[in-house]
Amino acid sequence: MKILNWKKTKIVCTIGPASSSEETILSMLKAGMDIARMNFSHGTHDSHKRVYDTLRKCEQTFGFPLGIMADLQGPKIRTGKLKLNSILLHKNQEIQIVPDADFQGDEHTIGCTYPNLIQDIKEGDKILIDDGKLILKVIFKKSDSAILKVIVGGILWSNKGINLPGTPISAPALSEKDVEDLKFALSLGVDYIALSFVRTGADLELARSLLQGTYTGLIAKIERPEAIENIEEIIERADGIMIARGDLGVEIETEKVPILQKELIYKLNQAGKPVITATQMLESMIENPRPTRAEASDVANAVMDGTDAVMLSAESASGHYPLESVEIMSKIIQETETINHIYEIHWNIKKTFLESERTALGNAAREIAHGIHAKAIVNFTRSGYSALITSEMRPKVPIYSFTPFATTARKMKLYRGVIPFVMPFSQDWKI
């Protein structure tokens, strides 16, 4: 069977109203989608079940494995509902906020989904709403509310995200909703769980305990400054990370995000674990059929930095051009991967860390393949481990990985350069 749109760097696509039909999903698979992301910040268990079933049906029709990721909401703070769905906030206006998710807000008082908001904030703190489009400042705290002054105004819609840069959040890493969503996602059979707003390695422990006895991988989303401070322990305890640049770019200075992205990709490459670069990669394609030149460069630079995957969010979930977004992202990746010197850059970085038995096998496969000008590297694996350590070496040629297990093949869809196949083994291979 011909492999369509082959590329080393993988594409994660968020599935939403714009992309949940069989026809669209199948077209996105043909265009280069490797992992389908279900966003549990939206929808119900019933709607996610329908999407999951459709994805698996399309996977079977397509004939190649598809990884599925459940992205948990985490302690995401949002504004409550508004009586008229939106209000206009004027500069220097004062408005009250209450920690009540059910409060119907107006131009005088708005609600918030975070019950510990008043406890965590202090006078002088900034509150950013809707990815920083609106900026407010805490000028007075009461026992059950706070008075905010509008610094940067605009239209506030219902249920918009709130960021508290520099404010330690006391919320647990997994809410009751997250635990229920995680258990439900596992019952479906997802291949990865993405945990939002991870702050420390300890934040991963409850999720990890719930994953016991499954083959599901755990992805830590890097979205808060505390995660950067504790990145080594997070990398050690996670199976991979997602650089979630949306919330991260609101929590830290914008000018620091590009360098931080490169540093995180570097660290994950050295650890031999997958890294996903996410958020606003082709943002303009939510409304337009082609990306900006800056967006194309953003995708290409992430590929050159060594990311395992790039991700589409609203572009594929709710935009006007979900299929075109995947097609163009695939073309950018393929064009970037024709540049031979990027493989030497990745290798020159990696070879200084070849100190373990773990890296020896992958290094040997890479050296032999390049030395004899092989067309591909082939391995047989039950767990996907040999595919992962070969991917870690960033060879120029594709890695064909054969496994008897669909679960293993689907997980390998996230590994850079790996093309997984499900094939029954004639004996009990222990690799």
C-alpha positions as CSV (number, residue, x, y, z in Angstrom):
1,M,0.0,0.0,0.0
2,K,1.3,3.4,-0.9
3,I,2.2,5.7,2.0
4,L,0.6,9.1,1.3
5,N,2.3,12.4,2.2
6,W,5.1,10.8,4.1
7,K,7.0,13.1,6.4
8,K,9.2,12.6,9.5
9,T,7.6,15.3,11.7
10,K,4.1,14.3,12.8
11,I,0.9,16.4,12.8
12,V,-1.5,16.5,15.7
13,C,-5.0,17.7,14.7
14,T,-7.7,18.8,17.1
15,I,-11.1,17.4,16.1
16,G,-14.1,19.7,16.5
17,P,-17.3,20.8,14.8
18,A,-15.4,21.6,11.6
19,S,-13.7,18.2,11.3
20,S,-15.8,15.5,13.0
21,S,-17.4,14.1,9.9
22,E,-16.1,10.8,8.4
23,E,-15.4,12.5,5.0
24,T,-13.3,15.2,6.6
25,I,-11.4,12.9,9.0
26,L,-10.6,10.5,6.1
27,S,-9.4,13.4,4.0
28,M,-7.2,14.7,6.9
29,L,-5.7,11.3,7.3
30,K,-4.8,11.2,3.6
31,A,-3.4,14.7,4.0
32,G,-1.0,13.8,6.8
33,M,-2.8,13.7,10.2
34,D,-1.0,11.3,12.6
35,I,-2.6,12.0,15.9
36,A,-6.2,13.1,16.5
37,R,-6.7,15.3,19.6
38,M,-10.0,15.3,21.5
39,N,-10.3,18.5,23.6
40,F,-12.1,17.7,26.9
41,S,-12.5,21.4,27.7
42,H,-15.5,21.2,25.3
43,G,-18.2,18.6,24.6
44,T,-19.8,15.8,26.6
45,H,-18.8,12.1,27.0
46,D,-21.5,11.2,24.5
47,S,-20.0,13.6,21.9
48,H,-16.5,12.4,22.5
49,K,-17.6,8.8,22.2
50,R,-19.1,9.6,18.8
51,V,-15.9,11.3,17.7
52,Y,-13.8,8.4,18.9
53,D,-15.9,5.8,17.1
54,T,-15.7,7.9,13.9
55,L,-11.9,8.2,14.2
56,R,-11.5,4.4,14.6
57,K,-13.8,3.7,11.7
58,C,-11.8,6.1,9.5
59,E,-8.6,4.5,10.7
60,Q,-9.8,1.1,9.5
61,T,-10.9,2.5,6.2
62,F,-7.6,4.3,5.7
63,G,-5.5,1.2,6.5
64,F,-2.8,2.8,8.7
65,P,-2.7,3.3,12.4
66,L,-4.1,6.6,14.0
67,G,-3.1,7.8,17.4
68,I,-5.8,9.4,19.5
69,M,-5.0,11.9,22.3
70,A,-7.5,13.0,25.1
71,D,-6.5,16.5,26.3
72,L,-7.9,17.1,29.8
73,Q,-9.1,20.6,30.8
74,G,-7.0,20.8,34.0
75,P,-7.4,23.7,36.4
76,K,-8.2,26.2,33.6
77,I,-9.8,29.3,35.0
78,R,-12.6,30.9,33.0
79,T,-15.1,33.7,33.3
80,G,-18.7,32.7,33.9
81,K,-21.6,33.2,31.6
82,L,-22.9,36.7,30.8
83,K,-26.6,37.6,30.7
84,L,-26.2,39.1,27.2
85,N,-23.3,36.8,26.2
86,S,-20.9,39.8,25.9
87,I,-20.2,43.1,27.6
88,L,-17.9,46.0,26.6
89,L,-15.2,46.8,29.2
90,H,-13.9,50.4,29.0
91,K,-10.4,51.5,30.1
92,N,-10.3,52.6,33.8
93,Q,-13.8,51.1,34.4
94,E,-14.2,49.2,37.7
95,I,-15.9,45.8,37.8
96,Q,-16.4,43.2,40.5
97,I,-15.5,39.5,40.1
98,V,-16.9,36.7,42.2
99,P,-15.7,33.1,42.4
100,D,-19.0,31.6,41.3
101,A,-19.2,29.6,38.0
102,D,-23.0,29.9,37.9
103,F,-23.2,33.6,38.4
104,Q,-24.9,35.4,35.4
105,G,-22.6,38.4,34.8
106,D,-23.3,41.9,33.6
107,E,-21.4,45.2,33.2
108,H,-21.1,45.5,37.0
109,T,-20.1,42.0,38.1
110,I,-18.7,38.9,36.4
111,G,-18.4,35.3,37.6
112,C,-15.4,33.0,37.6
113,T,-15.0,29.2,37.6
114,Y,-12.2,29.1,40.1
115,P,-13.4,28.9,43.7
116,N,-10.0,29.9,45.2
117,L,-9.6,33.0,43.1
118,I,-10.0,35.5,46.0
119,Q,-7.7,33.4,48.2
120,D,-4.9,33.3,45.6
121,I,-4.9,36.8,44.3
122,K,-3.6,39.9,46.0
123,E,-4.1,43.7,45.4
124,G,-1.9,44.9,42.5
125,D,-2.1,41.5,40.7
126,K,-3.0,41.6,37.0
127,I,-5.7,39.4,35.6
128,L,-5.6,38.6,31.9
129,I,-8.7,37.5,30.0
130,D,-9.1,35.9,26.6
131,D,-5.4,35.1,25.9
132,G,-4.4,38.6,27.2
133,K,-6.7,40.6,25.0
134,L,-8.2,42.1,28.2
135,I,-6.0,43.2,31.1
136,L,-7.5,44.1,34.5
137,K,-5.8,44.9,37.8
138,V,-6.9,43.9,41.4
139,I,-7.4,47.1,43.3
140,F,-9.4,45.8,46.3
141,K,-10.2,42.5,47.9
142,K,-13.3,41.6,49.9
143,S,-14.0,38.3,51.7
144,D,-16.0,36.9,48.7
145,S,-15.1,39.1,45.8
146,A,-12.6,41.5,44.3
147,I,-12.8,44.9,42.6
148,L,-10.9,45.1,39.3
149,K,-9.8,48.1,37.2
150,V,-9.7,47.7,33.5
151,I,-6.3,48.5,32.1
152,V,-6.9,47.3,28.5
153,G,-10.5,47.1,27.5
154,G,-12.6,45.5,24.8
155,I,-15.4,43.0,24.4
156,L,-15.7,40.3,27.0
157,W,-17.6,37.2,26.0
158,S,-18.9,34.4,28.2
159,N,-16.6,31.6,29.3
160,K,-13.3,33.1,28.3
161,G,-10.0,31.9,29.8
162,I,-8.4,33.8,32.7
163,N,-4.6,33.9,33.3
164,L,-3.0,35.1,36.5
165,P,0.7,35.7,35.6
166,G,3.0,35.5,38.6
167,T,0.2,34.2,40.9
168,P,0.7,30.7,42.4
169,I,-2.4,28.7,41.9
170,S,-3.6,26.4,44.7
171,A,-5.9,24.3,42.5
172,P,-5.0,20.6,42.3
173,A,-3.5,19.3,39.0
174,L,-6.5,17.1,38.4
175,S,-10.0,18.3,39.2
176,E,-12.9,15.9,39.8
177,K,-14.0,16.5,36.2
178,D,-10.5,15.6,34.9
179,V,-10.5,12.4,36.8
180,E,-13.8,11.4,35.4
181,D,-12.8,12.5,31.9
182,L,-9.5,10.5,32.2
183,K,-11.3,7.3,33.3
184,F,-13.8,7.8,30.4
185,A,-11.0,8.3,27.9
186,L,-9.2,5.2,29.1
187,S,-12.4,3.2,28.7
188,L,-12.5,4.4,25.1
189,G,-9.0,3.2,24.5
190,V,-7.1,6.5,23.7
191,D,-3.4,6.3,23.1
192,Y,-2.3,9.4,25.0
193,I,-3.6,11.5,27.8
194,A,-2.5,15.2,27.8
195,L,-2.4,16.8,31.3
196,S,-3.0,20.6,31.4
197,F,-1.2,23.2,33.5
198,V,1.4,20.8,35.0
199,R,3.5,22.6,37.5
200,T,5.7,19.9,39.1
201,G,6.6,16.3,38.6
202,A,4.3,15.5,41.5
203,D,1.4,16.8,39.5
204,L,1.7,13.8,37.2
205,E,1.5,11.2,39.9
206,L,-2.3,10.8,40.2
207,A,-2.7,10.6,36.5
208,R,0.1,8.1,36.3
209,S,-1.5,6.0,38.9
210,L,-4.8,6.0,37.0
211,L,-2.9,4.8,33.9
212,Q,-1.5,1.7,35.6
213,G,-2.3,-1.4,33.6
214,T,-2.8,0.5,30.4
215,Y,-0.5,1.3,27.4
216,T,-1.6,4.9,27.4
217,G,1.1,7.5,27.3
218,L,1.1,10.6,29.5
219,I,1.9,14.0,27.9
220,A,2.7,17.0,30.2
221,K,1.5,20.3,28.8
222,I,3.9,23.2,29.6
223,E,1.8,26.3,30.2
224,R,3.0,27.9,33.4
225,P,6.2,29.4,34.7
226,E,6.4,26.8,37.6
227,A,6.6,24.1,34.9
228,I,9.7,25.8,33.5
229,E,11.3,25.9,36.9
230,N,10.6,22.2,37.4
231,I,11.1,21.0,33.9
232,E,13.7,18.3,34.6
233,E,11.5,16.4,37.0
234,I,8.5,16.8,34.7
235,I,10.5,15.4,31.7
236,E,11.6,12.5,33.9
237,R,8.0,11.5,34.9
238,A,6.2,12.2,31.6
239,D,6.2,10.2,28.4
240,G,6.5,13.4,26.4
241,I,5.6,17.1,26.6
242,M,3.5,19.6,24.7
243,I,4.7,23.2,24.4
244,A,1.4,24.9,24.8
245,R,2.4,28.3,23.6
246,G,-1.0,30.0,24.0
247,D,-1.3,30.0,27.8
248,L,2.5,30.0,28.2
249,G,2.8,33.1,26.1
250,V,0.3,34.9,28.4
251,E,2.0,33.7,31.6
252,I,5.5,34.8,30.6
253,E,6.9,37.6,28.4
254,T,6.1,37.1,24.7
255,E,9.8,37.7,23.7
256,K,10.9,34.7,25.8
257,V,8.6,32.2,24.2
258,P,10.7,31.5,21.0
259,I,13.9,30.8,22.9
260,L,12.1,28.8,25.5
261,Q,10.5,26.7,22.8
262,K,14.0,25.9,21.4
263,E,15.3,25.1,24.8
264,L,12.5,22.7,25.6
265,I,12.8,20.9,22.2
266,Y,16.5,20.5,22.9
267,K,15.9,19.1,26.4
268,L,13.3,16.6,25.1
269,N,15.6,15.5,22.2
270,Q,18.4,14.8,24.8
271,A,15.9,12.9,27.0
272,G,14.7,10.8,24.0
273,K,11.1,11.7,24.6
274,P,8.6,13.1,22.1
275,V,7.8,16.9,22.1
276,I,4.8,18.5,20.5
277,T,5.0,22.2,19.5
278,A,1.4,23.6,19.7
279,T,-0.9,26.6,19.5
280,Q,-1.3,29.3,16.8
281,M,0.9,27.6,14.3
282,L,-1.4,28.4,11.3
283,E,-3.8,30.7,13.3
284,S,-4.8,32.8,10.3
285,M,-6.1,29.7,8.5
286,I,-9.1,29.7,10.9
287,E,-10.5,32.4,8.6
288,N,-8.2,32.3,5.5
289,P,-7.3,29.6,3.0
290,R,-3.6,30.3,3.2
291,P,-1.2,31.0,6.1
292,T,0.9,34.1,6.6
293,R,4.6,33.8,5.7
294,A,5.4,34.2,9.4
295,E,3.3,31.2,10.2
296,A,4.9,29.1,7.5
297,S,8.3,30.0,9.0
298,D,7.1,29.2,12.5
299,V,6.2,25.6,11.4
300,A,9.5,25.2,9.5
301,N,11.6,26.5,12.4
302,A,9.9,24.0,14.8
303,V,10.8,21.2,12.4
304,M,14.4,22.5,12.1
305,D,14.7,22.7,15.9
306,G,13.9,19.0,16.1
307,T,10.2,18.8,17.3
308,D,8.6,15.4,17.0
309,A,5.2,16.9,16.1
310,V,3.4,20.2,15.4
311,M,-0.2,20.7,16.3
312,L,-3.3,22.3,14.8
313,S,-5.9,23.6,17.3
314,A,-8.8,25.8,16.2
315,E,-7.4,25.7,12.7
316,S,-8.7,22.1,12.4
317,A,-11.4,22.1,15.1
318,S,-13.5,25.1,14.3
319,G,-11.9,26.9,11.4
320,H,-13.2,27.3,7.9
321,Y,-10.3,25.4,6.3
322,P,-9.5,22.3,8.4
323,L,-8.4,20.1,5.5
324,E,-6.4,22.8,3.9
325,S,-4.6,23.5,7.2
326,V,-3.4,19.9,7.3
327,E,-2.4,19.9,3.6
328,I,-0.4,23.1,3.9
329,M,1.3,22.0,7.2
330,S,2.3,18.8,5.5
331,K,3.8,20.6,2.6
332,I,5.8,23.0,4.8
333,I,7.2,20.0,6.8
334,Q,8.1,18.0,3.7
335,E,9.9,21.0,2.1
336,T,11.8,21.8,5.3
337,E,12.9,18.1,5.7
338,T,14.6,18.3,2.3
339,I,17.3,20.4,3.8
340,N,20.1,17.9,4.5
341,H,22.1,20.0,7.0
342,I,19.2,19.9,9.5
343,Y,20.0,16.2,10.1
344,E,23.6,17.1,10.8
345,I,22.6,19.8,13.2
346,H,20.3,17.4,15.1
347,W,23.1,14.8,15.1
348,N,25.8,17.2,16.3
349,I,23.6,18.1,19.2
350,K,22.7,14.5,20.0
351,K,26.1,12.8,19.7
352,T,27.5,14.5,22.7
353,F,25.0,12.6,24.9
354,L,25.6,9.0,23.6
355,E,26.6,7.6,27.0
356,S,24.1,4.8,27.7
357,E,23.2,1.3,26.5
358,R,19.8,2.9,25.6
359,T,21.3,5.1,22.9
360,A,23.7,2.5,21.5
361,L,21.2,0.5,19.5
362,G,19.6,3.5,17.9
363,N,23.0,5.0,17.1
364,A,24.2,1.8,15.5
365,A,21.1,1.6,13.3
366,R,21.6,5.2,12.2
367,E,25.3,4.7,11.4
368,I,24.8,1.5,9.5
369,A,21.9,2.9,7.5
370,H,23.8,6.1,6.5
371,G,27.0,4.1,5.9
372,I,25.4,1.8,3.3
373,H,23.0,4.4,2.0
374,A,20.0,2.3,3.0
375,K,16.5,3.4,2.0
376,A,15.1,2.8,5.4
377,I,15.6,1.3,8.8
378,V,13.4,-1.7,9.7
379,N,12.7,-2.9,13.3
380,F,10.3,-5.3,14.9
381,T,8.9,-4.3,18.3
382,R,6.3,-5.3,20.8
383,S,6.5,-2.2,23.0
384,G,7.7,0.4,20.5
385,Y,10.9,1.0,22.5
386,S,13.3,0.1,19.7
387,A,11.4,2.5,17.4
388,L,11.6,5.3,20.0
389,I,15.4,5.0,20.5
390,T,16.0,4.8,16.8
391,S,13.8,7.9,16.3
392,E,15.8,9.6,19.0
393,M,18.9,9.5,16.7
394,R,17.1,11.5,14.0
395,P,18.2,9.4,11.0
396,K,17.7,10.8,7.5
397,V,15.8,7.7,6.3
398,P,12.3,6.5,7.4
399,I,12.0,3.9,10.2
400,Y,9.6,1.1,9.4
401,S,8.4,-0.4,12.7
402,F,6.4,-3.6,12.7
403,T,4.5,-4.7,15.8
404,P,1.8,-7.3,16.5
405,F,-0.2,-4.8,18.6
406,A,-2.4,-2.0,17.3
407,T,-1.9,-0.1,20.6
408,T,1.8,0.0,20.1
409,A,1.5,1.1,16.5
410,R,-0.8,3.9,17.4
411,K,1.6,5.2,20.1
412,M,4.4,5.1,17.6
413,K,2.5,7.6,15.4
414,L,3.9,10.3,17.6
415,Y,7.6,9.3,17.1
416,R,9.5,11.4,14.6
417,G,10.4,9.5,11.4
418,V,8.6,6.3,12.4
419,I,6.1,4.6,10.1
420,P,4.3,1.9,12.1
421,F,2.7,-1.3,10.7
422,V,0.6,-3.9,12.5
423,M,1.8,-7.4,11.6
424,P,1.4,-10.7,13.5
425,F,4.7,-12.2,14.7
426,S,5.4,-15.9,14.2
427,Q,7.0,-16.1,17.6
428,D,7.2,-14.2,20.9
429,W,9.6,-11.5,20.1
430,K,10.9,-9.8,23.2
431,I,12.1,-6.4,21.9
